[in-house]
Amino acid sequence: MALYIPSKMKSIGFFRRIHTHPADSLSVVTLNRLKEGNKRFVEQKLRHPHVSARLVSELVQAQHPSCAVLGCADSRAPPEILFDQGLGDLFDVRVAGNVVEEATLASLEFAVVQLKVPLIIVLGHARCGAVTAALRKQEAPGHISRLVSRIRPALNYSLKHPVENGQDKNFHHRLKSLYPQHDPYDTHPHHQHNHTTNADTVDPLKVELAVYNNVRLVVDQLRKADPILSDAVKRKQLAIVGGYYELQSGEVYFLDRRQDE
C-alpha cells in the first residue's frame, strides 16, 4: 500500500527532510519555522497557511504534524494563530496551566510514537489563571484544586532555578521592562510594595515568574518521562523546549536551555 502524502507536505519537502536529516536537525528546522510564524503574528503579516478546501479533503486520509504543543487551554493562546500555522501542522494538547498528567502525557507519547514528531513545545503564557490560582492562599474549589496541586511545585522551582542564572535573558529583560519597580528574586516583596495581604492578592511579577518556571519544570518532567519520551530524547529523536507567550506584545519567548540540563 502506497504511503499517502498530502500535497502541503510535498510542497514543503517534509518527507524529504525526514529521510535526509536526523531528528535533532529536523526539530531545529521546525522550531525556526514556528519562530518565523510568530514573527509574522507580532508584525500582523499573517499568511494563514494550509487552510484550503483541498487540504481539508486531503487530511481526511492522514495527519503529519511537524510538532506537538503542550499549551494552556486559555482562549487567548491558540498555538496555530500565535505561530501562523494551519490545519495538520501542530498536534495540540491543551490543558489549563499546561501541566503534565496521565492523559496529556499519553497524548504526547502518541504524537512521538505514532506521528513521529521531532519536537514538543511546552507553551505557557502571561497572566495565566491557573498559575494565579496556585499562588493564592485560599483553597481552589472542586477539581481545580487537583490542577493547582500540579502547578505549585513550580513556585519553589522559581527560587531553586532563577531565570537570571545564565538562562532566558530575553525573558528576564522583558520582565524588567514590564515591572521596573520589582525585584524578581526578592523573597520579601513587602519590602518594596505596600500591597494588602489577603487570599485574593497576587503580585503580578510573581505570576509571570511562576508561569515561566512552570514551563521550565514541565519541560524537565517531559524530558525525564519514562519510557517513551526520555528514551526519544536520549536517542536525539526528540527535542523538548519551552516557550512563554507574552499577551501584550504577541511574542513567544523560547527558553535557552540544552537538552542535557
Backbone bond lengths (Angstrom), bond angles and torsions (degrees), N, CA, C in turn:
res aa  C-N    CA-C-N  psi(-1)  N-CA   C-N-CA  omega(-1)  CA-C   N-CA-C  phi
1 M - - - 1.466 - - 1.527 109.53 -
2 A 1.304 118.57 129.73 1.461 123.04 -177.09 1.527 110.52 -72.97
3 L 1.317 115.65 144.81 1.456 120.83 177.48 1.508 109.55 -73.99
4 Y 1.331 115.89 127.60 1.458 120.30 179.33 1.520 109.41 -82.39
5 I 1.324 118.39 126.21 1.455 123.88 -179.76 1.516 108.95 -125.54
6 P 1.351 118.08 111.52 1.465 120.16 177.74 1.523 110.98 -57.87
7 S 1.320 115.95 150.99 1.461 121.21 -176.56 1.519 111.82 -60.03
8 K 1.338 118.84 -33.74 1.462 120.11 -179.08 1.522 110.82 -65.09
9 M 1.354 117.09 -32.31 1.446 119.53 177.97 1.528 110.88 -71.19
10 K 1.320 116.57 -37.15 1.452 119.75 176.44 1.518 110.30 -63.85
11 S 1.333 115.83 -39.59 1.455 119.76 -174.26 1.519 112.28 -68.36
12 I 1.341 118.34 -30.97 1.456 119.05 -179.76 1.527 112.01 -98.37
13 G 1.331 116.48 4.69 1.448 119.49 177.16 1.510 113.74 68.55
14 F 1.327 116.59 29.76 1.462 121.18 -173.86 1.521 111.61 -59.47
15 F 1.330 116.82 -51.48 1.454 119.48 -175.71 1.522 111.87 -72.39
16 R 1.330 116.88 -29.81 1.459 119.60 176.34 1.528 108.82 -62.56
17 R 1.328 118.63 -40.81 1.445 121.34 -179.17 1.525 111.67 -67.93
18 I 1.327 116.63 -34.58 1.462 119.16 178.95 1.523 110.74 -60.49
19 H 1.316 116.07 -39.50 1.454 119.79 -175.20 1.522 113.25 -85.25
20 T 1.328 119.18 -16.87 1.454 120.83 -174.85 1.523 113.42 -112.86
21 H 1.342 118.24 -6.90 1.455 121.02 -179.84 1.521 109.60 -131.87
22 P 1.338 118.22 143.23 1.467 119.65 172.78 1.510 110.38 -66.09
23 A 1.346 115.14 163.26 1.459 119.63 -174.35 1.519 112.37 -61.96
24 D 1.367 117.56 -33.87 1.458 117.78 -178.57 1.521 110.87 -66.92
25 S 1.346 117.75 -33.88 1.463 120.65 175.64 1.518 110.56 -68.72
26 L 1.323 115.70 -39.48 1.459 119.81 179.54 1.522 110.86 -64.05
27 S 1.332 117.15 -37.09 1.466 119.56 178.93 1.525 110.95 -64.75
28 V 1.334 117.14 -34.73 1.467 120.82 177.63 1.520 109.82 -67.37
29 V 1.337 116.43 -43.21 1.467 120.91 177.71 1.526 110.02 -59.60
30 T 1.325 116.41 -45.57 1.465 121.20 -179.24 1.523 111.47 -64.42
31 L 1.327 116.80 -45.41 1.462 120.47 -179.52 1.530 111.03 -62.61
32 N 1.316 116.78 -40.86 1.471 119.77 178.39 1.520 111.25 -64.00
33 R 1.332 116.94 -36.66 1.467 120.03 178.16 1.529 110.66 -65.73
34 L 1.337 116.48 -37.73 1.459 119.77 178.42 1.532 111.14 -70.24
35 K 1.311 116.96 -37.23 1.463 120.25 175.92 1.534 110.52 -62.17
36 E 1.319 115.84 -41.27 1.464 119.75 177.67 1.525 110.80 -63.63
37 G 1.337 115.90 -39.97 1.461 119.89 178.10 1.505 112.36 -64.85
38 N 1.342 117.20 -39.87 1.456 119.96 177.55 1.524 111.44 -66.35
39 K 1.327 116.16 -35.31 1.460 120.05 176.58 1.526 110.48 -62.02
40 R 1.337 116.11 -40.55 1.469 119.40 177.02 1.519 110.32 -64.76
41 F 1.338 117.08 -37.88 1.461 120.43 178.87 1.520 110.77 -63.83
42 V 1.322 117.28 -45.42 1.463 121.95 -179.98 1.523 110.27 -61.56
43 E 1.332 116.55 -40.76 1.466 121.38 -177.66 1.526 112.68 -86.48
44 Q 1.342 116.71 -0.93 1.462 122.52 -178.74 1.532 111.38 56.74
45 K 1.339 114.37 46.83 1.461 122.24 175.88 1.527 109.10 -120.08
46 L 1.308 115.80 47.46 1.457 122.64 -172.95 1.527 112.19 -66.86
47 R 1.322 113.73 142.48 1.463 119.96 177.03 1.530 112.05 -101.59
48 H 1.335 116.51 -20.75 1.469 121.75 -176.68 1.530 110.72 48.74
49 P 1.335 117.35 59.72 1.474 119.60 -175.70 1.517 113.10 -73.72
50 H 1.305 114.87 160.34 1.462 123.12 168.56 1.528 113.42 56.09
51 V 1.323 116.18 52.71 1.462 120.49 176.43 1.530 111.55 -129.85
52 S 1.308 117.58 14.95 1.461 120.63 -175.84 1.521 111.24 -73.71
53 A 1.321 115.81 158.62 1.465 121.52 177.29 1.524 110.70 -61.67
54 R 1.323 116.51 -34.23 1.465 120.63 178.80 1.524 110.29 -63.03
55 L 1.320 116.43 -44.06 1.461 119.37 179.94 1.519 111.29 -66.56
56 V 1.323 117.45 -38.77 1.470 120.84 176.88 1.518 109.80 -54.65
57 S 1.310 116.17 -43.26 1.465 121.46 179.49 1.527 111.33 -67.09
58 E 1.338 116.58 -42.53 1.461 120.32 -178.20 1.525 112.28 -66.51
59 L 1.327 116.90 -34.74 1.451 119.93 -177.63 1.520 113.37 -71.83
60 V 1.320 116.95 -9.22 1.461 119.81 174.27 1.529 110.12 -59.59
61 Q 1.333 116.17 -34.85 1.460 121.07 -175.06 1.523 113.06 -75.08
62 A 1.313 117.82 -41.33 1.464 120.90 -175.52 1.522 110.14 -168.49
63 Q 1.338 115.36 162.44 1.463 120.71 174.37 1.526 108.86 -120.73
64 H 1.330 115.29 146.03 1.460 121.17 179.12 1.533 109.52 -139.39
65 P 1.341 117.44 63.86 1.467 119.10 179.98 1.520 110.91 -64.83
66 S 1.306 116.36 148.16 1.461 120.62 -179.59 1.516 112.20 -93.60
67 C 1.335 117.22 -5.18 1.463 120.62 -175.00 1.522 109.37 -160.17
68 A 1.331 115.71 148.57 1.467 121.10 170.64 1.518 108.26 -109.71
69 V 1.328 116.17 142.61 1.457 121.33 -179.86 1.529 109.23 -124.83
70 L 1.325 115.68 120.87 1.464 121.01 170.10 1.514 105.98 -95.35
71 G 1.328 116.63 101.23 1.453 120.96 -174.81 1.521 112.35 -122.74
72 C 1.308 115.40 169.82 1.452 121.20 177.31 1.529 109.76 -75.98
73 A 1.323 115.96 152.30 1.464 121.03 -179.65 1.520 112.71 -77.59
74 D 1.324 117.87 -2.78 1.462 122.51 -178.49 1.533 111.20 -52.67
75 S 1.327 116.24 133.29 1.471 121.47 -176.16 1.517 113.23 -66.96
76 R 1.330 116.78 -13.81 1.468 120.67 -178.56 1.521 113.15 -89.60
77 A 1.328 117.43 -0.32 1.465 119.87 -172.87 1.524 113.21 -131.82
78 P 1.346 118.71 54.74 1.469 120.57 177.94 1.531 111.02 -77.77
79 P 1.316 119.79 119.76 1.463 121.83 -173.33 1.530 114.70 -57.36
80 E 1.341 117.79 -41.50 1.472 118.76 -178.05 1.525 112.11 -58.91
81 I 1.322 116.72 -36.37 1.467 119.55 -179.69 1.524 110.79 -77.66
82 L 1.331 117.80 -43.10 1.464 121.05 -178.32 1.517 111.95 -62.65
83 F 1.342 116.68 -31.92 1.466 121.30 -178.82 1.522 112.86 -105.24
84 D 1.343 116.74 6.71 1.461 121.83 179.26 1.529 110.99 51.77
85 Q 1.328 115.26 54.11 1.451 121.90 178.09 1.522 109.68 -113.32
86 G 1.333 116.24 174.33 1.450 119.93 -175.77 1.516 113.16 -127.79
87 L 1.316 115.47 -162.66 1.463 121.46 -179.42 1.527 110.74 -62.76
88 G 1.329 115.82 135.23 1.452 120.72 177.14 1.512 115.37 78.89
89 D 1.334 118.39 -0.06 1.463 120.72 -176.71 1.530 112.81 -84.07
90 L 1.334 116.75 -39.81 1.456 121.33 -175.17 1.518 111.19 -123.15
91 F 1.324 115.55 141.64 1.459 121.78 173.82 1.523 106.29 -98.10
92 D 1.329 115.86 103.44 1.465 121.35 -172.74 1.523 112.14 -90.34
93 V 1.326 115.09 129.97 1.465 122.28 169.16 1.518 105.27 -124.54
94 R 1.331 117.04 110.79 1.456 120.13 -173.44 1.531 111.17 -122.98
95 V 1.321 114.57 129.71 1.456 121.75 178.64 1.523 107.08 -150.42
96 A 1.309 117.36 144.62 1.463 120.81 -178.89 1.529 110.57 -53.42
97 G 1.327 116.23 128.37 1.455 120.86 179.90 1.514 114.74 79.76
98 N 1.338 117.27 5.92 1.481 123.25 -178.62 1.539 111.82 38.89
99 V 1.337 114.87 51.95 1.462 120.90 -176.29 1.521 110.92 -90.74
100 V 1.331 114.81 161.12 1.463 121.22 174.96 1.520 108.61 -94.80
101 E 1.317 116.11 122.44 1.463 122.01 170.37 1.518 106.92 -144.92
102 E 1.311 117.23 -179.39 1.464 120.53 -167.91 1.524 113.39 -57.78
103 A 1.323 117.47 -46.20 1.456 120.36 -176.71 1.528 112.17 -69.83
104 T 1.341 117.16 -40.85 1.460 118.71 179.58 1.518 111.04 -67.72
105 L 1.329 117.31 -39.53 1.459 120.48 178.35 1.525 110.78 -64.47
106 A 1.329 116.91 -42.57 1.468 120.10 178.39 1.525 111.20 -62.91
107 S 1.311 116.68 -38.14 1.468 120.50 179.00 1.525 111.12 -63.95
108 L 1.321 116.55 -42.16 1.464 120.26 178.87 1.528 111.15 -68.60
109 E 1.321 116.66 -37.12 1.463 119.58 175.71 1.528 110.27 -62.52
110 F 1.315 117.49 -39.16 1.466 121.40 176.69 1.531 110.30 -60.34
111 A 1.322 116.09 -42.73 1.464 120.28 -179.41 1.524 111.10 -62.27
112 V 1.329 116.54 -37.36 1.469 120.63 -178.49 1.527 111.30 -76.98
113 V 1.329 116.76 -45.73 1.466 120.63 -174.94 1.524 112.02 -76.41
114 Q 1.323 117.29 -47.61 1.458 120.90 -173.40 1.532 113.22 -89.77
115 L 1.326 116.65 -36.63 1.464 120.10 -174.83 1.523 112.80 -103.09
116 K 1.340 116.70 -7.14 1.467 122.80 174.42 1.532 113.18 59.44
117 V 1.313 117.75 35.35 1.464 118.15 177.81 1.527 109.01 -68.06
118 P 1.331 118.26 137.21 1.463 121.28 -179.35 1.532 113.18 -92.66
119 L 1.342 116.26 -1.65 1.463 119.62 -172.83 1.521 110.98 -145.35
120 I 1.337 115.61 133.83 1.462 122.39 170.69 1.526 107.42 -120.26
121 I 1.327 116.06 130.52 1.458 121.33 175.77 1.529 108.49 -112.15
122 V 1.313 116.77 127.03 1.471 122.11 171.47 1.523 106.32 -94.75
123 L 1.328 115.98 115.63 1.462 120.57 -170.90 1.525 111.82 -116.26
124 G 1.331 116.02 107.74 1.456 121.59 172.30 1.520 109.73 -97.23
125 H 1.320 116.68 177.27 1.465 118.88 -178.43 1.526 110.77 -151.94
126 A 1.328 114.86 159.44 1.461 121.32 -179.99 1.527 111.06 -62.39
127 R 1.317 115.39 150.18 1.467 122.92 175.29 1.531 112.78 55.71
128 C 1.299 115.76 40.78 1.470 120.68 -179.62 1.529 110.19 -68.89
129 G 1.323 116.59 124.95 1.462 121.17 -178.25 1.512 113.00 -66.80
130 A 1.335 116.58 -35.76 1.464 119.68 -179.71 1.523 110.75 -67.29
131 V 1.322 116.79 -41.54 1.459 120.67 178.66 1.532 110.20 -67.95
132 T 1.324 116.77 -39.22 1.467 120.30 176.69 1.521 110.55 -59.76
133 A 1.328 116.88 -41.38 1.463 120.96 178.26 1.524 111.06 -62.42
134 A 1.341 116.65 -35.87 1.464 120.25 179.13 1.523 111.86 -67.62
135 L 1.326 116.95 -27.91 1.459 121.85 -179.59 1.529 112.59 -81.93
136 R 1.310 117.54 -19.93 1.460 120.50 -179.27 1.525 110.68 -72.49
137 K 1.302 114.90 149.25 1.462 120.45 -178.71 1.515 111.99 -77.89
138 Q 1.323 116.78 -27.90 1.458 119.14 -176.87 1.527 111.01 -75.49
139 E 1.308 116.15 153.26 1.459 122.30 -179.52 1.529 110.09 -73.87
140 A 1.323 116.72 134.71 1.460 121.09 178.59 1.530 109.64 -76.55
141 P 1.337 118.21 145.54 1.465 120.96 -177.56 1.529 112.84 -79.26
142 G 1.306 115.71 156.90 1.456 122.46 171.58 1.520 114.11 54.69
143 H 1.343 115.13 -143.42 1.454 120.75 -179.06 1.526 112.78 -73.13
144 I 1.327 117.39 -10.06 1.466 120.19 177.96 1.526 110.09 -60.44
145 S 1.321 116.82 -30.57 1.466 120.37 -179.74 1.527 111.40 -62.21
146 R 1.333 117.06 -34.66 1.466 120.35 178.50 1.517 110.43 -69.10
147 L 1.323 115.74 -37.76 1.461 120.22 177.35 1.530 110.55 -64.90
148 V 1.312 115.27 -46.01 1.465 121.12 -179.07 1.529 110.61 -60.88
149 S 1.334 116.75 -37.27 1.468 120.11 -178.21 1.516 111.97 -63.50
150 R 1.326 117.43 -24.12 1.468 121.01 178.32 1.526 111.76 -81.79
151 I 1.318 116.68 -19.17 1.463 120.71 -179.21 1.521 111.44 -91.68
152 R 1.332 117.84 -30.71 1.469 121.07 -172.77 1.530 114.62 -58.39
153 P 1.336 120.53 -31.45 1.475 118.38 175.15 1.522 113.06 -58.01
154 A 1.326 117.95 -26.12 1.466 121.04 179.55 1.521 111.77 -68.93
155 L 1.326 117.76 -21.64 1.453 120.45 -179.91 1.525 110.23 -67.09
156 N 1.331 117.20 -39.69 1.461 121.45 175.29 1.522 111.10 -76.31
157 Y 1.321 116.06 -31.70 1.468 121.18 179.06 1.522 110.11 -60.32
158 S 1.322 117.52 -32.43 1.463 121.65 178.91 1.522 110.90 -60.13
159 L 1.329 117.57 -39.52 1.450 121.21 -177.99 1.530 111.91 -78.95
160 K 1.336 117.30 -33.31 1.465 120.89 -178.52 1.531 111.83 -77.40
161 H 1.328 116.83 -28.59 1.460 121.69 -176.34 1.527 109.17 -130.09
162 P 1.340 119.08 72.16 1.460 120.66 -176.22 1.518 112.20 -61.96
163 V 1.328 115.50 143.44 1.461 122.20 -176.47 1.522 111.27 -60.13
164 E 1.335 116.76 -34.01 1.457 120.30 -173.91 1.528 112.29 -77.61
165 N 1.310 117.49 -6.96 1.450 121.25 -176.50 1.540 111.27 -75.08
166 G 1.329 115.42 62.78 1.455 120.73 177.26 1.511 114.48 74.68
167 Q 1.299 117.92 7.51 1.449 121.49 -174.49 1.521 111.26 -125.90
168 D 1.320 115.24 147.70 1.458 121.95 163.97 1.535 113.36 55.79
169 K 1.332 116.22 49.04 1.456 121.16 -175.04 1.526 112.38 -61.75
170 N 1.331 117.01 -39.36 1.464 119.27 -177.97 1.525 110.91 -59.71
171 F 1.331 115.52 -42.29 1.458 119.46 179.48 1.530 110.49 -64.78
172 H 1.312 116.10 -43.42 1.465 119.99 -179.66 1.530 110.77 -59.88
173 H 1.320 116.73 -43.99 1.462 119.80 179.74 1.529 110.81 -65.90
174 R 1.323 116.81 -37.58 1.457 120.55 178.40 1.528 110.38 -63.57
175 L 1.325 117.28 -42.15 1.464 120.76 177.75 1.529 111.04 -60.63
176 K 1.314 115.67 -41.71 1.464 119.05 -179.51 1.523 111.38 -63.72
177 S 1.349 116.03 -36.59 1.463 118.75 179.74 1.521 111.88 -71.83
178 L 1.337 116.80 -33.47 1.462 121.03 -179.98 1.526 111.69 -78.15
179 Y 1.331 116.69 -34.27 1.466 121.55 -176.22 1.528 109.58 -129.89
180 P 1.325 117.98 68.80 1.476 120.90 -174.40 1.518 114.08 -64.16
181 Q 1.330 117.70 -22.43 1.458 120.75 -176.96 1.527 112.57 -91.93
182 H 1.348 116.29 0.12 1.459 119.69 -175.63 1.525 111.07 -105.46
183 D 1.316 115.97 148.78 1.455 122.11 170.29 1.521 107.06 -104.45
184 P 1.341 118.94 114.55 1.461 120.72 -176.11 1.524 113.86 -58.32
185 Y 1.345 117.28 -23.09 1.458 119.23 -173.83 1.522 112.81 -114.23
186 D 1.312 115.80 16.83 1.456 119.97 175.35 1.522 108.43 -78.34
187 T 1.309 116.38 115.13 1.469 119.89 -179.10 1.516 112.05 -83.70
188 H 1.357 117.06 -0.09 1.457 122.10 177.05 1.521 109.22 -128.74
189 P 1.352 117.65 70.87 1.455 120.30 -173.93 1.515 114.12 -60.56
190 H 1.330 118.43 -18.71 1.468 119.26 179.82 1.529 111.32 -68.44
191 H 1.337 116.54 -13.90 1.463 119.33 175.58 1.527 111.48 -69.54
192 Q 1.359 115.15 -24.75 1.451 119.46 -177.97 1.522 112.75 -105.30
193 H 1.308 116.86 -26.41 1.464 120.23 -170.73 1.522 109.65 -125.36
194 N 1.282 115.01 156.85 1.457 121.05 177.74 1.522 111.11 -110.78
195 H 1.349 115.53 34.82 1.454 119.48 -179.56 1.522 110.09 -65.38
196 T 1.305 115.91 143.38 1.457 118.96 172.53 1.515 108.45 -70.00
197 T 1.305 117.38 144.35 1.456 121.30 -178.25 1.511 109.18 -105.31
198 N 1.307 116.27 100.15 1.457 121.00 172.34 1.513 108.13 -138.51
199 A 1.316 115.79 176.03 1.465 120.49 -172.53 1.512 113.08 -63.17
200 D 1.326 118.12 -23.04 1.458 120.78 -175.95 1.526 113.74 -95.90
201 T 1.323 118.06 -8.93 1.454 120.99 -176.30 1.520 110.42 -89.48
202 V 1.346 115.78 124.05 1.458 121.14 179.53 1.525 108.37 -130.41
203 D 1.313 116.41 125.88 1.459 121.52 177.47 1.529 108.89 -62.89
204 P 1.349 119.09 123.99 1.466 120.61 -176.68 1.518 113.46 -61.34
205 L 1.317 118.28 -32.86 1.455 120.54 177.80 1.523 111.03 -66.67
206 K 1.327 115.69 -39.04 1.464 119.18 177.52 1.524 111.31 -63.10
207 V 1.327 116.73 -35.44 1.465 119.96 177.40 1.521 110.05 -60.78
208 E 1.342 116.48 -47.16 1.462 119.30 -176.30 1.519 112.14 -67.56
209 L 1.332 116.86 -39.55 1.462 119.52 175.82 1.526 110.92 -62.89
210 A 1.336 116.14 -41.43 1.459 119.74 -179.88 1.524 111.40 -67.38
211 V 1.335 117.54 -39.00 1.473 120.84 176.55 1.521 109.79 -58.44
212 Y 1.319 115.25 -50.30 1.450 119.48 -175.95 1.525 111.73 -65.93
213 N 1.319 116.29 -41.53 1.457 118.86 -179.39 1.523 112.09 -75.16
214 N 1.315 117.59 -23.97 1.458 119.87 170.83 1.526 109.73 -64.15
215 V 1.331 116.75 -41.06 1.468 120.26 175.76 1.524 110.16 -60.76
216 R 1.320 116.82 -46.58 1.461 120.91 -179.58 1.523 111.12 -60.21
217 L 1.323 116.75 -42.13 1.458 121.50 179.79 1.523 110.71 -64.67
218 V 1.336 117.36 -44.14 1.465 121.05 -179.16 1.530 110.75 -65.36
219 V 1.329 116.89 -38.76 1.471 120.03 175.83 1.524 109.49 -57.71
220 D 1.319 117.48 -47.15 1.462 121.14 179.40 1.529 111.17 -62.90
221 Q 1.321 116.81 -40.69 1.464 120.32 179.19 1.527 111.29 -61.92
222 L 1.324 116.46 -42.84 1.466 120.05 -179.48 1.520 111.92 -68.20
223 R 1.331 116.69 -40.03 1.468 119.21 179.59 1.526 111.90 -63.12
224 K 1.325 116.70 -25.72 1.465 121.14 -178.70 1.525 112.41 -100.38
225 A 1.343 117.61 3.15 1.468 121.09 -174.13 1.525 110.78 -73.49
226 D 1.320 116.31 109.78 1.468 121.87 177.28 1.520 110.79 -85.21
227 P 1.324 118.24 152.65 1.463 125.16 -1.87 1.530 113.81 -95.97
228 I 1.324 118.07 -14.81 1.462 120.21 -165.69 1.525 113.25 -83.97
229 L 1.328 117.36 -55.41 1.461 118.84 -173.13 1.521 111.97 -68.44
230 S 1.325 117.43 -43.68 1.460 119.77 -179.44 1.522 111.19 -60.34
231 D 1.330 116.37 -40.67 1.466 120.46 179.62 1.524 111.13 -66.07
232 A 1.340 116.85 -41.71 1.458 120.25 179.46 1.525 111.20 -64.32
233 V 1.347 116.52 -37.23 1.462 120.14 177.45 1.526 110.75 -65.64
234 K 1.333 116.57 -44.85 1.468 120.83 -179.62 1.527 111.22 -62.23
235 R 1.317 116.78 -35.50 1.471 121.17 -179.70 1.527 112.03 -82.67
236 K 1.322 116.22 1.39 1.474 122.14 -177.99 1.534 112.21 59.73
237 Q 1.329 114.77 31.41 1.457 121.24 173.39 1.522 111.34 -93.23
238 L 1.329 115.97 -8.72 1.454 120.41 -174.09 1.524 109.93 -147.88
239 A 1.317 116.32 135.98 1.457 122.35 170.39 1.522 108.49 -114.20
240 I 1.319 117.03 139.68 1.465 122.71 178.02 1.516 108.20 -124.58
241 V 1.324 117.08 119.58 1.464 121.52 -177.44 1.524 109.38 -129.73
242 G 1.314 115.22 162.27 1.457 120.50 179.85 1.515 111.60 -114.01
243 G 1.326 115.20 154.10 1.453 120.96 177.08 1.515 111.27 -143.10
244 Y 1.322 115.39 154.78 1.469 122.81 179.64 1.521 107.27 -127.31
245 Y 1.342 116.10 119.37 1.459 121.37 -180.00 1.518 109.58 -92.40
246 E 1.320 116.58 119.60 1.463 122.43 -179.38 1.532 108.10 -92.67
247 L 1.321 116.08 113.64 1.462 121.01 -172.71 1.523 113.15 -60.21
248 Q 1.319 117.00 -39.12 1.457 120.21 -173.35 1.527 112.83 -69.28
249 S 1.330 116.45 -44.35 1.465 120.15 -177.72 1.523 113.02 -90.75
250 G 1.332 117.18 -23.40 1.462 120.85 -175.38 1.512 113.20 85.10
251 E 1.323 117.05 0.91 1.463 120.71 -175.45 1.528 111.42 -87.47
252 V 1.337 115.60 142.60 1.463 122.04 172.38 1.523 107.92 -101.16
253 Y 1.325 116.02 120.51 1.464 122.12 176.24 1.531 108.21 -94.44
254 F 1.311 117.09 124.85 1.457 120.66 179.03 1.517 110.86 -96.39
255 L 1.323 115.47 141.10 1.452 120.91 179.28 1.520 109.99 -66.73
256 D 1.303 115.75 139.87 1.461 122.19 178.32 1.514 107.97 -97.95
257 R 1.341 115.04 78.96 1.468 118.53 -176.15 1.519 110.06 -137.95
258 R 1.341 115.65 142.64 1.455 121.01 178.87 1.529 109.34 -82.65
259 Q 1.328 115.18 159.94 1.462 120.11 179.73 1.528 111.98 -65.95
260 D 1.310 117.02 -26.27 1.458 118.62 -173.07 1.520 113.95 -93.54
261 E 1.335 117.49 6.59 1.459 119.76 -179.85 1.514 110.54 -80.81
